[in-house]
Amino acid sequence: MKRIAAISILTFMLFGVAQAEEHSTDHHAAPVQDQREAIVLTAAERNMILVEMRQFLVGVQAMIEALGKDDNKAAGEAARSMGRKAASEVAPELRAKLPMHFKMLGFGVHDQFDKMADLAAAGGNGKILLDQLGHTLNKCVACHATYQLPMER
């Protein structure tokens, strides 16, 4: 009896998977078009922006790890690496191509990292730093929701 029940359950599961796969292909007939604003850049300019974004990710990871260990000094160093000084390395030609809102979000993020670095250096509370990091990441989310950097065609 147990064997029949197990076979029935297995058959039901396989039938359910087949049905799910059959239905899932129906939903992929037309790809969803990306509605975000495209910022058209050269390959080198696009790469520079993407490198900076990856550096932000590395810095945020370092900050979270440091804050988890109550190491404000390391958290502050990670924050400082993402501050306004990092933004000054953008070539004027590239800066001129970027939408004003994009630049405002970016400079706001750099400024907030400098403020977090200052707070950490002053012995600020790790929970407050983590809260500020969360608010700063809201700007990253807004930027990624608004803009895309398409590949050159």
N, C-alpha and C positions, 0 to 999 in steps of 0.2 A: 504494500500500500504506500509506504514511504517513497518507494522508487517511482511509482506512478505520479505521486504528488510532485516529486522533484522534476520529472520529465515534463509535467504540465506547466510548472513554474518556468522552467527553462524555455519551453516552447513559447509561452506567453511573453517572456522577456525578449526573445529573439524577434518575435512578431512585432513587439512594441518598438524595438530598435529599428527594424526595417521600415515601419510606418513613420517613425520620426525622421529617418534619413530621406524617405520619399517626400515628406512634407517640407523638410528643410531646404531642399533644392528649389521648391516653388518660390521661396522668399529671396533667392539670390538671382532672379532673372534680370533685374535691372540694378546696377550698382548705384549706391547713394552718391549724389554729387556733393563735393565739399563746398560748402557755402561760405567758408571763411575768406577774408580778403587776402588776395595773393600779393606778396611782396616779391617782385621780380628782381633778381640779383644775378650777377655773374656767378659761375661755379665757385670761384675763390671767395667771393663775398659771402655767399650762402654758407660755405664751409666755415668761414670765420665766425659767423653767428652761431652755427651749430656747435662749434668747439666751445664757445663761451657758454652755451646752454649746458653742455656736458660738464664744464668746469663748475657751474652752479650746482649740478647734481652731486658731484664729488664733494663740494664744499658743504652742501646741506647734509649729506651723509656723515661727514666728519663732525659737523656741529651736533647732530643728533647723538652720535656715538659719544662725543665728549660730554654732552649734557647728561646722558645716561650714567656717566661715571662721575658726575659732579665735578668735572674738570673745566671750570670757567676759562682758564687760561687757553686751553686748546680750542674751546668753543669760540673764544674771541679771535684767535688767530685764523680760524676757518672763516669766520664772518668777515674779518678784515680783508681776506683774500678775494672776497666778492664785492668789496666796497667800491666807491667812486673811482679809485685809482685804476681798477680793472676796466672801467668804461672809457677812460682817457686814451686807451690803446686803439680805439676805433678810428679808422681813417676818415678824414673829412668827406671824401667822395662817397663813401658808404653811408655815413651819417646823413648826408643830403638826400639819399634815396629812401630813407626810412620814414614812414608816416609819423606825424607828430604824436599821436596817441601811443604808438609803439615805443617811441623814445621816452615819452612821459612815464609809461609803465616801467621801462628799463631803468631809467635814472632813479625812479622811486624805489625800485628794488635795491639798486646799488647804495642809495642813501640809507635805506633801512638796515642793510648789512653793516654799514659804518656805525650806525646808532647802536646796533646789537654788540658790535665789537667794543665800543666805548663803555656800554653798560657792563659787559663781561669784565673789562679791565678794571672797572670801579668795584668789582666784587658783587655785581648784580645777582639776583636770585635766578637760579636755573629754570624754575617754572615760568618766570616772567619772560626769560629769553626764549623758551620754547613756545610760549604764547605769541610772542612777537614774530617768531619764525613762521608760525601758522598763518598769521595775518600777511606776512610778506609773500608766502606761497600763494595766497589768493591772487596776487598780481600776476604770478606766473601762470596760474590757471586761466585767468582772464585773457592774457596774451595768447596762450595756446588755443583758446576757444575762439579768438577773433582773427588770428592771422595764420597764414600758411606760407611756407617757403618752397614753392614748387621747383622741380628740377628743370633746367633749361631744355627746350625742345629742339 
